[in-house]
């Protein structure tokens, strides 16, 4: 399938070189790819927004069964792309084929999970309808009949992620949740994988036609122009935003949203250092196993997971554990990151940490090419970590920080000083965990998902999952971007009386 480099608007492919253009990039070859992609114009974006608003009046009236069929049709068409999709994404990301195959199935399963949730609850989302019967005999006033249910908000803007080209991008979880809720979607495709976004948009268009959905129910925007993103979130017809990306970009979009006459929810996932708490007996009795697990989790995807463990809290004096960490990291090969900008930022952050007197380099992987990122694990004591606020910032890439604590009291201080996180894990033997109630109680107020004796990389798509957390890991601690409850971000409650 030949790529057009264009955007999908109301069933039409729009965009030309007069609005500016850009190329995708090959991380493996460290050079631009040949295909040109064209910035969508402001006028064309207005057309997409108008089409989404028009589609909302029709799409919100579809039955849950019709939406379920639509989502399953999208899933089937994703699989029908076969190797073509995988090859295009691998060119643009250099992510391993096995990783992409797994993420593709996760994306398909997300769509089908929402479809199943709609079919299982044909009267209300997730079976949340509540009915209070009338009571005409109640004194001093009769009680009216009331029903609580949910309505879709309206057109939703979704911003794709760089590190998950399927599961958190064009037809990923935010899009699936909004479509399940009854909302049209306009996706601002990530410029790190524009060809992948176009293939996914073709899938959406095929499903729209096959299921006789309104053409404006889905649009995909290609653009490197920042003004387009701000125009999108400022549009009065847009009623919610789903975003996965950096704190800096999210802050700028939120500033634009704050100027709107009508406030709208901004559901942003902004990053996390996902602290790993290793308790004393676990650190001593399982030092090699613990070290290997930490390193393997951090190196997964070359550190480009939102749940990558970036902070390891270990007892002071666990020399054997640290020696195993050093050996594991020193043997780690380097690899590419998703974009030149991510590589540049990673190298800058590593250089800054290397220059800090309070930090030592515990392990450093081989650097095979200058455009690669090689793994680094730094170490410091708890007091220095607490004194240097920059150490609490996420390093997106293969990096972690070991922080040594001297006592349970000092560990509790570290936990209490943590910023909001997507996840945290506590690793301990049975004896450790029997005495860790206070630590666990404090830690749960810092995270959206608390894990025992497992690493955080990998997010199960299921009804019980919560992927979000206290600020700054996400902008709304009450919401999740994974699991069927994500649908509720794009709905509002309504009460029907009498």
N, C-alpha and C positions, 0 to 999 in steps of 0.2 A: 504494500500500500504506500503510494507516494504521499509524503507530507506536504501540506499546503503552506504551513507556517502561519495560518490564519486563526481567528477566533470564531467560535460558534455563537451566533445570535439569532434567536427565534428560528432555528432550523437552517440558517444561511451562514456560509463561511465568508467572513469579512476581514478586511485588513490589507494594507498595501504599503509599499516602501515610502510613500509620501508622509507617513506618520512616524517614521523612524523604524529601525529594525535592529535585531540582535541575533546572535548565534548561540546555540547550545555549546557546551564545552565538554571535551573528553578528559576526565581526570587521569585516565590511564596513559594517554599520550601527551597530556599537558598542553593541549592546543584546541582551538575552536573546531567544532564540527561544521560541515559544509552547509547544512540546511539553514536558510534564513527564516526568522520569525518576525512578524510585523506587529508593531504596537497598535492596539485598538485605539481609535480616536475617541475624544470626549463625546462627540455626537453619536458615534456607534454604541458607546456604553450607555448613553441615554436611551437608545433604542432597546438595548437588552433589559434595562430596568423597567421601561414601559411594557415590554412584552411579558416580563415576570409578573408585574402587577395585574395585567390583563389575564394571564394564565391562572393567577391565584383564585379569581372568582369561579373558574371552572374546576380547578384541581382540588380545591377545598371541599367540593361536593362529592368527590369520588368516594366510593366505599372503601373500608379497610381492605376488603378482598381485592379490589382493583389495584390499590397501592401495593399490596403484597405481590400481585402478579407482575407489576411494573418492576419492583425491586429484584425479583427473581429473574426476570428477563434481562435486566442489566447484568446480573451475576453470570448468567449463561453466556451472554455475548462477550464478557471479559475472558472467559475460558476459551471461547471460540477463536479469539485472536491468536492463541497458541504461542509458538516461539517468537513470532514477530514482535509481540509486546515485550517479552523478556530481552530480546536482542537490542531493541531500541533503548530500553531502560538501562541495560548494562553499558551501552555506549555512553550514556549521559551521566551515569553515577559510578561506574566501576564497582558496584556492589556485587558480591559473589552470586552466581547463578542459583545456588541452593537457597540463599537468603531471599532472593527475588521470588523464587517458586513458593517458598513458605509465605511470604507476604502477600502474594497474589491470592493464595487460598484463604488467608486470613481475611482479605478484603471481600472475597466472594462469600465467606461465612458470615461476615458482618451484615452484608445485604440480606442474606437468607435469615439471619437471626431476627432482624427487624420485620421481615415478611412473616415469620412464624409468630412473632409477638402480636402483629396485627390480626392474624387469623385466629389466634387463641383468644383474643378479646375483641369481638366484633362490635361491641357497643361503646367502648371507651379505651383510651390508651392504657395498656398494662393492667386493665381491669380496675381502674381507679375511680370509676363512677360510684358515687355515694348517694343513696336515697333515704330521705327522712320522711316517713309517712305523716299525713295530716292527722290532727286530733281535734275534731270539732267540739269535743266535750271539755277541753282543757280550760281552766279558769285562772285568771280572770279573762284571758283572751284565747280564742281558738288558735291552734297551731296549724300553719299552712303546710302544704306538701312542697318539699324542696328537693332538688336534685343537683348534685355537683358533678360537672363534667369538664372537658377541656376542648379548646379551640386552637387551631393553628394560628401563629402570629402573623404570617405574611411572608413576602420574599426575604430570603436569607442570603447574606454574603459570606462566602467561605474562602479562606486563604490557605492554600496548600503548603505543606511542609517540605523542606529540602531533604530531610533524612528518611522519610517514608513516602516514596513516590507513588505507592498504591494506597496503603491503609490510612494515611492522613493527608491525602491529596485529592485529586479531581473527583474520584468516586469513592472516597474514603468515608470514615465514620461520621464526620460532620455532615457531609452531603447525604449519606444514607439516613441519618437521624432526621434531618430536615424534611426530606422527601417522605419519610414514613409519617411524620407529623402532619403532612398536608401542605408543606411550604415549598414554593418554587425556590430554586437555588441558582445563584450566580457565583461561579468559582473564579477567583483570581489565581490562575495557574502559577506555580513556582517556576522561575526562570532557570532553575538548575536542571529541570527535566521537561522542557516544553514539548518535545516530540511525544513523550509518554502521555502528557496531558492531552495532546491532540488525538491520539489513539483512543484514549478513554472517552473523550468527548464524542468521537464517532460511535462508540459503544452506546453512549447515552442517547444519541440521536436515533440509532437503530431501534432501541427499546421504546422510545417515544412514539415512533411511527408504528411499530408492531402492536403496541398497547393502546393506540389511539389517544395518547395524552396530548394536551396543548403544547405547541412548539416552544412556547416561552417558559415552560416549567424547568428548563435547564439551559444555562449559558456558560461558556468557558471563555475567559478573557486572557489573552496573551499580551503582556506589556512589561517593559522595563521602566516605564515612566511612573514615578512615584505619585504624580498628581492623579493618575487613574485610580489608585487605591483609595485616596482620600475622597475623590469624587464619588466612589462607590459607597463608602460608609456614611457619607453625608447625605445621600439621596433620601428624600422623605419616604419613598416607597419601601426602602429597606428597613426591616423590623428587628433584625438580630444579626450578629456577626459571630462566626466561628473562626478562630485564629490559632495557628500553631507556629511559633517562631520566637524571635528574640525579644527581650524585654525592651530594648531601644525602639524597635519598630512598633511594638504594641503600644508603647507610651505615646508615640506620635499619632497613631490612629485613634487612641482614646481621646487625645486632645481635640481632634477633629470632631469626634462624636459628641464631645462635651459642648460644642457650639451649636448642635442641632436644636431646633425648637422642641422636638419630641425626643426625650431620652430613649435609648434602646439598650438591651443587654449586649455586652461584649464578652464572649466566652473565650478567653485567651489562655493557652498553655505556654508558659514562658521559660521553662527550664527548671533544673533541680540538680542538687549534688548527691541526693539519695544516700544519706549516711548509713554506714554499716557498723553496728556496735558489736564488737567481739569481746565477750566476757572472759574472765581470767582462766577458768578451767578449759574452756574451748580453745583458747589461744595456746595453752601449754600442751594439752593432750592431743590436739588435732592440728598442730601447727602446719604441717606440710599440706594436708588436705584443705585447710582454711586458706592458706596462701594461694594455692592453685585455683581455687574457686573464685577468690577475689580477682585475681589477675585475668582469668579467662572471661569473667563477666565484664570487666572493664575493657578488655581488648575486643569484645564482640562488636562487629561493625566498625572496628577501629575507633571505638569510643563515641560513636555518633548515634547513641540512643538517648532519648530523654530520661530513661531510667538507668543510665550507666552509673555505677557506684563510684562517686568521686571523692568521698570522705570516709576514711577507715579509722575508727576509734579503737585503739588497741592498748592493752595494759603496758605500762613502762616495764622494761626489762625482758620483754619477750624476744630475745635475740634470735632464737631459732626460727620463729615465725617471720621475722624481718629478713633473715638470711634466705629463706625460701622465696620470699617476695622478690628479693634482689635477683636471685638466680632465674626466676621465671621471667622477669621483665627484661633482664639483660639478653635473654635468648629470643625475645620477641622481634619479628621482622617488622619493618615499617610498611606503611601502605598509604594509599591516597585518601584524601578527604573529598567531600562532595563538590566544592567549588574553590577557585583560587582565593576568594575572599575569606573562606573558612580557614584555609591553610595559613593565610597571612595573620589572621587573628590568633590562631593557635600558637604559631611561632612567637608572636609578640608576647602572649601571656606566659609561655614557657620561659622566654628570656627574662621577663620581669621576675618570675619566681626564682630563677637560677641566681639572680643577683641579690636576693634577700639573704642577709647574714643569718637570720634565724631559721632558714630552711636548709636542709641537706638533701642531696639527691640520693635516694635509696636505690633506685634502679633506673637504667636508661637503655632503651632498645636501640638496635642498629638502624642507621639512616642510610637506606640504599639509594635514594634519589633525593635531590634537594627539594623537589616539589611534593615529596611524601611528608607524612607526620610520623614520628617515632615515639613510642611509649615512654612516659616519664612517671615515676612515683617519687614524690618528695616526702619529707618527714620533719616534724617539729614537735615541741612539747605543747601541752594544753594552754599554758599561760600565754605563749607567743601566738598561738592560733587565735585566742580570744582578743589579743591586743591588735592584731592586723586584720582589719575588716575585709580587705581585698581577698583574703584567703577563703572567705565564705562565698565567693563568686564562682559560678560554673565555668569550667574550661571545657569547651565543646571539642572533644577529641580524646585520644588515648592518654589520659592523665588522671592521677589520683593523688591524694594527700593522706599520709598516715599521721595521725595525731595521738601522741602518747599521754595517757591519763594515769595519775598516781594513786587514785582512790575512787571509791564509789561516789563520794561526795563531789570530787572533781568531775567525774563523768556526768553526774547530774547537772552540774553547772554548765558543761558543754551542751547537753541536751536542751536545757532551758534557754540557752543563747542562740540556738539554731533558728534560722529563718524557716518559713513554710516550705515544705517539700512534697513532691509527688509520692515518694516512698521512703521507707526506712526499714532496715532489717536488724533483728537482734539475734546474734549467734551465741548459743550457750549449751552446755551440757544440762542434764536434768537438774543437777545440783545448782548450777548457775541460775537457771530459770526459776527455781523454787524461791530464790532470794531476790528476784528482779521485779517484783510487783510495782514498786515505786518508779523504777526506770521505765517500765512499759506504760504505766499510767501517764507519765509525763510525755513520753515519746509520741503517744497516739494523738496528742494535741498539736503536733508539729507536722503531721503527714496526712495524706489521703488514703494511703494503703500501708499497713503495718504487717511485716513479714517475719516469720520465725524460722530460723535455720534454712533459709533459701535466699538466693540472690534476686535482685529486683528486675533484671533484664528479662523481658517477655511480659506481655500483658494479656491475660486470658480474656477472650471475648465471651462474656456470659452475663446473665442478669445480675449476678452478685458483684460484678467488678465495679470499682470506683477508680477512675483515672483523672485525678485533679487533686488539689490540696490547698492549704492556706497560702495566701499571698506571700512571696511573689511567684510561687510555683504555678499558680493559676489565678485568674482575676475574679473568679467566683467560687468560693469554697463549697458552695452547696451543689455544684454540678459535676458531672462526669462527661468525658469525651469518649469513653469506651463502655460498651454494654448497652442494653436496651433502655436503661433510664436516661440515656443521652437524648432520647426523643423529647423529654419533658422540657429541655432548654428552649425548644421552639414552639411551645404551646403555652396557653394561659388558661387559668381556671375560669369557669363561668357557672353561675348558679341560676337554675330555672325554678321559679316559684309559682305554685298554683297552675 
